[in-house]
Structure formats: structure tokens, C-alpha cells
Amino acid sequence: MTIYYIQQSLLSAKVRTVIKDEEGRSVFLLVGSWGTRGDSISIYNLEGGILGSAKQTKFAVKSQFDIYRFHEKVGSLSRIFSINRDFYYVKKLRWVAIGDIPHQDYRIYRFNELIMSMTKEVSHQGDFYKIVIQDDDEAAICLCIAAVLDYWTRKSNKLEELATQKMADIQLG
């Protein structure tokens, strides 16, 4: 089991983001951006070798992301449905992710086995995601999925803000 920290404001930003371990040492580099079809993010080790990536393949209400380990496709991540919690599925890997968007709390499972957890933590240095990965061999895939989950959280929050603003405009107008 390994714990990683990513500064929340940088996870979905269009900048290079350093992923650190529990001791604060830089471990991985996340590069890329979201927004249009074909956009992707990649996870690199500090020597510059690519470990994993996520590429947006569908861009709409039902967006989808292909997940790669090195350059080999290992699965496709898509949102199944959202009621009180969000549910996601990674085809081929048979992983299920359950998310609580308001609290920014996520868990990924393979059947009953916990693969990864992602929670928001607040410190004097800012807001961070604490990502706990059970198997180090799956770290790159999990970190790519974490970036996609954060993207969907930000996208959901923006849509919610737009809907609230439209309702306020209608009530004032």
C-alpha cells in the first residue's frame, strides 16, 4: 500500500503536476489537459519514462476515457449513473468506482477488493487529494483514473453553477 498526494488545483490544470509520496518526495509527473475530444493526460516517472495515460475518446454527456499502461490499452472508463453517488466502470479491468462528488471521496473496487481510495485533505499548504493505492503495480492506472474523476467533479460543479445562475436569472428577470 502506497500513499500519494496531488495538489487539487493542479490535478486537472493544463500544467505539469508533481505527484508526491507520504514523505513529500516527488515520485511521478502528470502532464496533459482536458477539454476537447482526443485530449489526454500521462503519468511519467522522474526519469521521463511513460507509465500510463488516459485519453478522452467520447466528448459529450456520456464521455469516455481509454486507460493505458505504458502504450497498451488496459480499459475504458465511463460513468454508469449518478443518483446520490456517482458510479463508474472500467471495462476490461472490471473495476467499479464509487464517488461522492460533494465530499470528493472515491473508492475503486475489483469485486470486494479495494484497489484505490481518493479523499480530499485540507492543509495550510492548500487542498490535496490523498490517494491510497493497494498495489504499486497499478499506481499509474489509478493515478490516471484519479485525474479523470477529478475532471468529472469539476465538470459537474461547473454545470451545477451554470444551472443555479440560470435559475437566478429567470427569477430576477
C-alpha positions, 0 to 999 in steps of 0.5 A, spaced: 500 500 500 502 506 497 500 513 499 500 519 494 498 526 494 496 531 488 495 538 489 487 539 487 488 545 483 493 542 479 490 535 478 486 537 472 490 544 470 493 544 463 500 544 467 505 539 469 503 536 476 508 533 481 505 527 484 508 526 491 509 520 496 507 520 504 514 523 505 513 529 500 518 526 495 516 527 488 515 520 485 511 521 478 509 527 473 502 528 470 502 532 464 496 533 459 489 537 459 482 536 458 477 539 454 476 537 447 475 530 444 482 526 443 485 530 449 489 526 454 493 526 460 500 521 462 503 519 468 511 519 467 516 517 472 522 522 474 526 519 469 521 521 463 519 514 462 511 513 460 507 509 465 500 510 463 495 515 460 488 516 459 485 519 453 478 522 452 475 518 446 467 520 447 466 528 448 459 529 450 454 527 456 456 520 456 464 521 455 469 516 455 476 515 457 481 509 454 486 507 460 493 505 458 499 502 461 505 504 458 502 504 450 497 498 451 490 499 452 488 496 459 480 499 459 475 504 458 472 508 463 465 511 463 460 513 468 454 508 469 449 513 473 449 518 478 443 518 483 446 520 490 453 517 488 456 517 482 458 510 479 463 508 474 466 502 470 472 500 467 471 495 462 476 490 461 479 491 468 472 490 471 473 495 476 467 499 479 468 506 482 464 509 487 464 517 488 461 522 492 462 528 488 460 533 494 465 530 499 470 528 493 471 521 496 472 515 491 473 508 492 475 503 486 473 496 487 475 489 483 469 485 486 470 486 494 477 488 493 479 495 494 484 497 489 484 505 490 481 510 495 481 518 493 479 523 499 480 530 499 485 533 505 485 540 507 492 543 509 495 550 510 499 548 504 492 548 500 487 542 498 490 535 496 487 529 494 490 523 498 490 517 494 491 510 497 493 505 492 493 497 494 498 495 489 504 499 486 503 495 480 497 499 478 499 506 481 499 509 474 492 506 472 489 509 478 493 515 478 490 516 471 483 514 473 484 519 479 485 525 474 479 523 470 474 523 476 477 529 478 475 532 471 468 529 472 467 533 479 469 539 476 465 538 470 459 537 474 460 543 479 461 547 473 454 545 470 451 545 477 453 553 477 451 554 470 444 551 472 443 555 479 445 562 475 440 560 470 435 559 475 437 566 478 436 569 472 429 567 470 427 569 477 430 576 477 428 577 470 
